Amino acid sequence: MATPASAQIAVGISVRVAPPAIPVYVQPPCPVEGYLWTPGYWSYANDDYYWVPGVWVAPPGAGLLWTPGYWGFAGGVYGFHAGYWGPHVGFYGGVNYGFGYGGVGFVGGEWRGGRFAYNTAVLNVNAAVVHNTFVNRTVVNTNVGSRASFNGGPGGIAARETAEERLAANEHHVEATSEQLSHEHSASMERSNFASANHGRPANPAMSRVGERAENQQRRIGNGVENGKMNAAETAHVENQEHHINQQVKSDREANGGKLTPAEKKRVNKEQNKTSKEIHKDKHNDK
């Protein structure tokens, strides 16, 4: 359950090294009408920054918009200001996250009578499932400007909150949903998301929805079979592994009221990493 956040934006972990720039990537189409886009961002763990992929998520209630988190430089350190849900978009450091979040406000759509209307000049939607759309190209900013992911300090963005953003900061807020927190945790368990491994260019910068990784692995298996890069035995082996993982997740969720414990999530991620490596090996070995 989402819980009310305090009026003051909480500053979480702080570090002395600046986060990498915001990578340029393609937004996947919105998979379900009513989902809102939450842009990708750099988080921090294990003495390293890691990328949390942008993803479409269900808002905690109608009329709420997402204010992305951002890194701010003060007192010689970089501190992270957590994102939140609220009736208006507040200050997010002037960071250009793209897809309607150009640094100030949000121009990707608006709530109309309890339904969210998507501005397709800015957002990518699946027209087969999303019909509540409009087009407003006047808000499109072709001048991308800085890709810095932090406010203040050397090389940072020199933006200051507007009067409207100050008002938004004092409104009733709702913290990131459990789905968003799960998404961030899953990102921290994937080694390829860390800057030391991807050098600021994550291989999977965005997802259609939380938990998409298993779907991606099935797609990779299918592509390997279609291209003749995986034989029947290899395909059966990884398919059995995927089936085992799915059954394990189902059993764990049933035993814990529909949720996975942190330890269970860690184990599932480890098994998915193993399967991913085997798919890669099978698709690139010599037949």
C-alpha positions as CSV (number, residue, x, y, z in Angstrom):
1,M,0.0,0.0,0.0
2,A,1.2,3.5,-0.8
3,T,1.6,5.8,2.2
4,P,1.4,9.6,2.5
5,A,4.8,11.3,2.2
6,S,5.9,14.3,4.2
7,A,5.6,17.8,2.7
8,Q,9.4,18.1,2.7
9,I,11.2,16.0,0.1
10,A,13.3,13.5,1.9
11,V,17.0,13.3,1.0
12,G,18.3,9.8,1.1
13,I,21.8,8.4,0.6
14,S,24.6,10.9,-0.2
15,V,27.9,10.3,-2.0
16,R,30.9,12.3,-3.1
17,V,31.0,11.3,-6.7
18,A,28.6,12.7,-9.3
19,P,26.1,10.4,-10.9
20,P,26.5,9.6,-14.7
21,A,24.5,11.5,-17.3
22,I,21.0,10.5,-18.3
23,P,21.3,8.0,-21.2
24,V,19.4,8.5,-24.4
25,Y,16.9,5.7,-25.0
26,V,13.7,4.8,-26.7
27,Q,10.5,4.7,-24.6
28,P,8.5,1.5,-24.9
29,P,4.8,1.9,-25.7
30,C,2.3,2.2,-22.8
31,P,1.0,-1.4,-22.3
32,V,-2.2,-0.6,-20.4
33,E,-4.5,2.5,-20.4
34,G,-4.2,4.3,-17.1
35,Y,-0.5,3.5,-16.6
36,L,1.9,6.5,-16.2
37,W,5.5,6.8,-17.3
38,T,8.2,7.0,-14.5
39,P,11.5,7.9,-16.1
40,G,14.7,6.0,-15.5
41,Y,17.2,7.3,-13.0
42,W,20.5,6.6,-11.3
43,S,20.3,5.1,-7.8
44,Y,23.2,4.1,-5.5
45,A,24.3,0.9,-3.8
46,N,27.5,-1.1,-3.1
47,D,29.6,2.0,-3.7
48,D,28.4,2.4,-7.2
49,Y,25.6,4.0,-9.2
50,Y,23.1,1.7,-10.9
51,W,20.4,2.5,-13.5
52,V,16.8,1.9,-12.6
53,P,15.0,1.5,-16.0
54,G,12.2,3.8,-17.0
55,V,8.9,1.9,-16.7
56,W,5.1,2.3,-17.0
57,V,3.3,1.8,-13.7
58,A,-0.1,2.1,-12.2
59,P,-0.5,5.3,-10.2
60,P,-1.7,4.9,-6.6
61,G,-4.9,6.9,-7.4
62,A,-6.7,8.9,-10.0
63,G,-5.6,12.5,-10.4
64,L,-2.0,11.8,-9.2
65,L,1.1,12.7,-11.2
66,W,4.7,11.5,-10.7
67,T,7.5,13.9,-9.6
68,P,10.8,12.1,-10.4
69,G,13.5,12.0,-7.9
70,Y,16.8,13.7,-8.5
71,W,20.4,14.1,-7.3
72,G,21.3,17.5,-5.8
73,F,24.8,18.8,-4.8
74,A,25.2,20.6,-1.5
75,G,27.8,20.6,1.2
76,G,30.3,18.8,-0.9
77,V,28.1,15.7,-1.4
78,Y,25.4,14.5,-3.8
79,G,22.1,13.6,-2.1
80,F,19.1,11.9,-3.7
81,H,15.7,13.6,-3.3
82,A,13.1,10.8,-3.6
83,G,10.3,11.0,-6.1
84,Y,6.6,11.2,-5.1
85,W,3.0,11.2,-6.3
86,G,0.9,14.3,-6.0
87,P,-1.8,16.4,-7.7
88,H,0.8,18.5,-9.4
89,V,4.4,17.9,-10.5
90,G,7.0,19.5,-8.2
91,F,10.7,20.4,-8.5
92,Y,12.9,17.6,-9.8
93,G,16.2,19.5,-10.1
94,G,15.7,20.7,-13.7
95,V,16.8,17.3,-14.9
96,N,15.8,16.5,-18.5
97,Y,14.5,13.0,-18.2
98,G,12.6,13.2,-21.5
99,F,9.2,11.9,-22.4
100,G,7.4,14.9,-21.0
101,Y,9.8,15.6,-18.2
102,G,11.9,18.3,-19.8
103,G,13.1,19.8,-16.5
104,V,10.1,21.7,-15.4
105,G,6.6,20.2,-15.0
106,F,5.2,17.4,-17.1
107,V,3.7,17.8,-20.6
108,G,3.0,14.2,-21.4
109,G,-0.7,14.2,-20.6
110,E,-3.3,15.2,-18.1
111,W,-6.1,13.8,-16.0
112,R,-9.6,14.3,-17.5
113,G,-12.6,13.2,-15.5
114,G,-10.8,10.4,-13.7
115,R,-9.1,9.1,-16.9
116,F,-5.6,10.0,-18.0
117,A,-5.2,11.4,-21.5
118,Y,-1.9,10.8,-23.2
119,N,-0.2,13.5,-25.4
120,T,1.2,11.3,-28.2
121,A,3.4,14.1,-29.4
122,V,5.5,13.2,-26.3
123,L,4.5,9.8,-25.1
124,N,4.7,6.4,-26.9
125,V,1.4,4.5,-26.5
126,N,0.0,1.2,-27.9
127,A,-2.9,2.5,-30.0
128,A,-4.5,-1.0,-29.8
129,V,-5.1,-0.7,-26.1
130,V,-4.8,3.1,-25.3
131,H,-7.5,5.3,-26.9
132,N,-7.7,8.3,-24.6
133,T,-5.1,10.4,-26.4
134,F,-4.5,13.9,-27.9
135,V,-1.7,15.7,-29.8
136,N,-0.1,18.9,-28.6
137,R,3.2,19.5,-30.4
138,T,3.6,23.0,-29.0
139,V,5.1,21.6,-25.9
140,V,7.8,19.6,-27.7
141,N,11.3,21.0,-26.9
142,T,13.8,20.1,-29.6
143,N,16.6,21.7,-27.6
144,V,17.7,18.7,-25.4
145,G,20.3,20.7,-23.6
146,S,22.2,19.1,-20.7
147,R,21.9,15.4,-20.0
148,A,23.3,16.0,-16.4
149,S,21.4,13.9,-13.8
150,F,22.0,16.3,-10.9
151,N,21.3,19.8,-9.8
152,G,24.0,22.2,-8.6
153,G,27.8,21.6,-8.3
154,P,30.4,21.3,-11.0
155,G,28.7,20.3,-14.3
156,G,25.3,20.2,-12.7
157,I,22.1,22.0,-13.7
158,A,21.6,25.5,-12.2
159,A,17.8,25.3,-11.9
160,R,15.8,26.6,-9.0
161,E,12.3,25.7,-8.1
162,T,9.5,28.0,-9.4
163,A,6.6,29.4,-7.3
164,E,4.3,26.7,-8.6
165,E,6.8,24.0,-7.7
166,R,7.1,25.3,-4.2
167,L,3.3,25.1,-3.9
168,A,3.4,21.5,-5.2
169,A,6.0,20.6,-2.6
170,N,3.6,21.5,0.2
171,E,0.7,19.5,-1.2
172,H,-0.3,16.0,0.1
173,H,2.1,13.5,-1.4
174,V,2.1,9.7,-1.8
175,E,5.3,7.8,-1.7
176,A,6.5,5.4,-4.5
177,T,4.3,2.4,-4.7
178,S,5.4,-1.1,-3.7
179,E,5.6,-2.0,-7.4
180,Q,8.0,0.9,-7.9
181,L,10.1,-0.1,-4.9
182,S,10.2,-3.7,-6.2
183,H,11.3,-2.4,-9.6
184,E,14.2,-0.4,-8.0
185,H,15.3,-3.4,-5.9
186,S,15.3,-5.7,-8.9
187,A,17.5,-3.2,-10.8
188,S,20.0,-3.3,-7.9
189,M,20.3,-7.0,-8.3
190,E,21.3,-6.9,-12.0
191,R,25.0,-6.3,-12.4
192,S,24.7,-4.9,-15.9
193,N,22.8,-1.9,-14.5
194,F,25.8,-0.7,-12.5
195,A,27.9,2.2,-13.9
196,S,31.1,0.3,-13.4
197,A,29.9,-2.4,-15.7
198,N,27.9,-0.3,-18.3
199,H,30.0,2.9,-18.2
200,G,26.9,5.0,-18.1
201,R,25.2,3.2,-21.0
202,P,22.8,0.6,-19.5
203,A,21.8,-2.3,-21.9
204,N,18.2,-2.2,-20.7
205,P,17.4,1.4,-20.0
206,A,13.6,1.0,-20.2
207,M,10.8,-1.5,-19.7
208,S,7.1,-1.7,-20.6
209,R,6.1,-2.8,-17.1
210,V,7.6,-4.1,-13.9
211,G,8.7,-7.7,-14.0
212,E,9.4,-7.6,-17.7
213,R,12.7,-9.5,-17.5
214,A,11.1,-13.0,-17.6
215,E,9.2,-11.9,-20.8
216,N,12.4,-10.6,-22.3
217,Q,14.2,-13.9,-21.7
218,Q,11.4,-15.9,-23.4
219,R,11.7,-13.5,-26.3
220,R,15.5,-14.2,-26.5
221,I,14.8,-18.0,-26.5
222,G,12.3,-17.6,-29.3
223,N,14.7,-15.5,-31.4
224,G,17.5,-18.0,-30.8
225,V,15.3,-20.9,-32.1
226,E,14.0,-18.9,-35.1
227,N,17.6,-18.0,-36.1
228,G,18.8,-21.5,-35.7
229,K,21.3,-20.5,-33.0
230,M,19.8,-22.8,-30.4
231,N,19.1,-26.5,-30.9
232,A,16.3,-28.5,-29.5
233,A,18.2,-29.7,-26.5
234,E,19.5,-26.2,-25.6
235,T,16.0,-24.8,-26.0
236,A,14.4,-27.5,-23.8
237,H,17.0,-27.0,-21.1
238,V,16.5,-23.2,-20.7
239,E,12.7,-23.6,-21.1
240,N,12.7,-26.0,-18.2
241,Q,14.8,-23.6,-16.2
242,E,12.3,-20.8,-16.9
243,H,9.4,-23.1,-16.0
244,H,11.1,-23.9,-12.7
245,I,11.6,-20.2,-11.9
246,N,8.0,-19.4,-12.7
247,Q,6.7,-22.2,-10.6
248,Q,8.9,-21.2,-7.8
249,V,7.7,-17.6,-7.9
250,K,4.1,-18.8,-8.0
251,S,4.6,-21.0,-4.9
252,D,6.5,-18.4,-3.0
253,R,3.8,-15.8,-3.7
254,E,1.0,-18.2,-2.6
255,A,2.9,-18.8,0.6
256,N,3.4,-15.1,1.4
257,G,0.1,-13.5,0.5
258,G,1.0,-12.7,-3.1
259,K,4.4,-11.2,-2.4
260,L,8.0,-12.2,-2.5
261,T,10.4,-11.7,0.4
262,P,13.7,-9.9,-0.3
263,A,15.5,-13.2,0.1
264,E,13.2,-14.9,-2.5
265,K,13.6,-12.0,-4.9
266,K,17.4,-12.3,-4.6
267,R,17.3,-16.0,-5.3
268,V,15.0,-15.6,-8.3
269,N,17.2,-12.9,-9.7
270,K,20.2,-15.1,-9.3
271,E,18.5,-17.9,-11.2
272,Q,17.4,-15.6,-13.9
273,N,21.0,-14.3,-14.3
274,K,22.1,-17.9,-14.7
275,T,19.5,-18.6,-17.3
276,S,20.4,-15.4,-19.1
277,K,24.0,-16.4,-19.3
278,E,23.1,-19.9,-20.7
279,I,20.9,-18.3,-23.4
280,H,23.8,-16.1,-24.4
281,K,26.2,-19.0,-24.4
282,D,23.9,-21.3,-26.4
283,K,23.2,-18.5,-29.0
284,H,26.9,-17.9,-29.6
285,N,28.5,-21.3,-29.4
286,D,29.8,-23.2,-32.4
287,K,27.4,-25.8,-33.8
